[in-house]
Amino acid sequence: MKHRAAWISPLSLQGQRSPVTPYFFWPKEEAWDLMKETLEGESSWIPEEQVIEVLNSFTSLINYWQSDNPTLKQAKDNFPNARFHG
């Protein structure tokens, strides 16, 4: 399996773009755990409901990439709120 990277894309705050998380790579590292720690830790200004939503979406995305023969096109169709490169 190829390594995949995920991050929370920059948010626009008063016209300024600011990254929310660093890149997390899986299966090389425990990306979900690192994402959770980051969202609950230094980015604690994010409401709990949004943290849960992001983590649930991240879980779905990881599960998708672990399925049989995932394609980039299908990923784009299945996850319209995510951006994919590659």
C-alpha positions in Angstrom: 0.0 0.0 0.0 1.2 3.5 -0.8 1.6 6.0 1.9 -1.2 8.6 2.0 -1.1 12.0 3.6 -3.9 13.9 5.2 -4.3 17.3 6.9 -6.9 19.8 7.7 -6.8 22.3 5.0 -6.2 26.0 5.7 -9.1 27.9 7.2 -9.9 31.5 6.1 -10.0 33.7 9.1 -10.6 37.4 8.4 -9.1 37.1 5.0 -6.0 35.2 6.3 -5.3 31.6 5.5 -3.9 29.5 8.4 -3.1 25.8 8.4 -4.9 23.8 11.1 -2.7 20.7 11.2 0.5 19.3 9.8 0.5 16.4 7.3 -0.1 13.0 8.7 1.0 9.9 6.8 -0.6 6.5 7.0 0.0 3.6 7.2 3.5 4.9 8.1 2.2 6.5 11.3 -1.0 6.4 13.4 -2.5 9.3 11.4 -5.9 9.1 13.1 -4.4 9.3 16.6 -2.1 12.1 15.7 -5.0 14.0 14.1 -7.1 13.5 17.2 -4.3 14.7 19.5 -3.7 17.8 17.3 -7.4 18.7 17.1 -8.0 18.3 20.8 -4.7 19.8 21.9 -3.2 22.9 20.4 -6.3 23.6 18.2 -8.7 23.4 21.1 -10.5 26.4 19.7 -12.3 24.1 17.3 -15.7 23.2 18.7 -16.0 19.6 19.8 -18.8 18.9 17.3 -16.5 19.8 14.5 -13.6 17.7 15.9 -16.0 14.7 15.9 -17.1 15.4 12.4 -13.6 15.7 11.1 -12.5 12.5 12.9 -15.5 10.6 11.5 -14.7 11.8 8.0 -11.1 11.0 8.4 -12.0 7.5 9.6 -14.2 7.0 6.5 -11.4 8.2 4.2 -8.8 5.9 5.8 -11.2 3.0 5.5 -11.8 3.8 1.9 -8.1 3.8 1.1 -7.8 0.4 2.8 -10.5 -1.1 0.6 -9.9 -3.2 -2.5 -8.6 -1.2 -5.5 -9.4 2.4 -4.4 -9.1 4.9 -7.2 -8.5 8.6 -7.1 -11.7 9.3 -9.2 -13.8 7.3 -6.8 -12.3 9.0 -3.8 -13.2 12.4 -5.3 -16.7 11.2 -5.9 -17.1 9.7 -2.4 -15.5 12.6 -0.6 -16.6 15.8 -2.3 -15.4 18.0 0.6 -11.9 16.7 0.4 -9.1 17.6 -2.1 -7.0 15.0 -3.6 -3.7 15.3 -5.4 -1.8 12.6 -7.3 
